[in-house]
């Protein structure tokens, strides 16, 4: 039964700007100047994409209107859309502030089949929030997600059970959930370019180049196997932040370390706000030749202390520095994983208060909560811009 919906707002930031400024409708719109945070579909037609440098975006689309981001407006719009989701079904799994999975299997008798629910959902989001949204409808979450991408912009695509293979198998392997550039390249080296070609292979054949877990995952999806349910209130498995660096921006070690410090501070603050602690930090680099690299380190003890994560991140950047010098850096990202409940660590601080770094973090968090995130900061960040802090979904219940 086609019971899953994947609802994805179209070019979310840019659509909010066009909604709130009628003179921008139908025109190419770019959100963000130094780095493109979002581009309307009119701008995408000229090759403008998120993460692109502002100079390159203007070169490709000189007539584009560039507007600064308004994150408070995006958060408000997201909340309004999620209210529509929640009013449709209690089984909603948020993926990000602009997309979610919905299980509407229980609405068949009251409302009708999933396609009817999806049509009403799109109408309500358009009428009540004023935004375009694409929806995929299918028997599994994975197929629903692939369908919503195929339905863009502002469309609806239903994949009937009897048409699943005909829909999925002709698509390139990159369309599978979890197949990134590295996995796609390894598959291409084996002569696998379409999902159908992947489905026809033996899982054991794929494991030699992809690894057992990755091979099992992509082979199952290619063969229409995805038993995952919609999970309500799931907490994050990782917390991260990243900053795109326009070509020509200073990328000396001091400059990148300053960006790194700012990113780590954001991540650590989010951990503490959610009463979480973490154990593993991953540094992600994107180079001028469009290649990427990651470096990770695992601590002996989980923590949310900013200074500890800063020292760890700096060590990883120093180890990767020869690659940065050789290839240039266009994006720096940090994420922490291995998350756990941090309430015990906080209780330890409340009872004994013996960790100066914990007390310092708690004091700075209190100041920022009261006066704003820019009220206090590290000296290394004075006069430096560490990109925008994009809004995120709340971290579970």
C-alpha positions, 0 to 999 in steps of 0.5 A: 500500500502506498502509505508514505509521503515525502514532502519537500519545500521547493528552494525553501529560502528563495521561495520565502523571499519570493512569497514575501516580496511579490516583485521577486516572483518569477525572477531569478533570486539568490539568497546570500551574497558571499556564498549562495545559500539558496537559489530560486528555480529561475536562477537555477536555470542559469546554473546557480546552485547552493554553496556556489560563490557569489561572484560565480553566481553573478557571472552565470546570472547577472540579472539575478536579485541577491537578497540577504538571508532572513532566518527568523522568517524561514523558521516561522515558515517552517513552523507553519508548514510543520503545523500543517503536517501535524494536522494531517497525521500524528506520524511525522518524521522531520528530516530538516526544516523544509522536509519531512516524511509522513505516514498516512496509511491510517487515513484511508477510511477517513480521508482517502488514499495517500494520493488524496491526502498528498493533494490536500496537503499541497493545497493547504501549504500553498493556501495557508503558508503561501509556499510551493511544496513537492510531494512523493507518494510510495510504499516505502520511505526511500521511494517517496523521497526519490519521487518527491525529487522527481516531482520538483518543482511544485509537483506531486508524483505517486509511485504505485506498487506495480510500477516501482521497478519501472520507476526506480531502475532506469534512474542513475545510481546517484539517485539512491539515498546514501550514494554520494560521489565516492560511492557513485565513482566506485560503482561506475568503475564496476560498470554500474550506472543505473539502479537497475544495473545495481539491482542485478548485481550480487550483493557480495560483488559490491562488498569488495569495493563498497564495504559490507554495510554500504553494499547491503544498504544500496543493494537493498534500496535498489531491490525495493527493500526498505522496511523503515517506518516513520519515526516520531521524535527521533533525536539527532545522531550527529550535530554539525556546522559548516562554512563555504569559503568563496574563491579568493577568500583568505585561507591561511592557517590563521584564517581557517583556524578562526573559521574552525573555532567559530564552527566548533563553538556553534556545535558545542553550544547546540550540544549543550542546548540539547543536553547532549554530549559527544565523543567523535569529531569529524572535520570535512574539507572541500578543495578548489578542485571540488574534491573532498576529504574527512578526518575524524578523532574519537575522545576517550570520554564524551563531552560538550566542552568547547575547549576540548573540541577546539583542540581536537579540531585544530589537531585534525586541521593541522594534520590535513594542512598539506592537502589544503596548501596543495589544493585550496579550501572552499568549504570547512565543516565540523560535526560531532557524533556518538551522541549521548545524554548529557544530563549526568555531566550537567548534574556533576557540574551542578553538584560539584562545579569543579570543572572550570571549562564547564562553568565558563561554557555555562556562563557564556551560554547564559549571556548569549541566551539573554543578549544574543549569540553575538554578545560575547565571543573569542578574541580570535573571531573579532572582525571575522565572519564565520558564515550564517548559522542556519536554523535546524529542527528541534532535537527530538522531544 
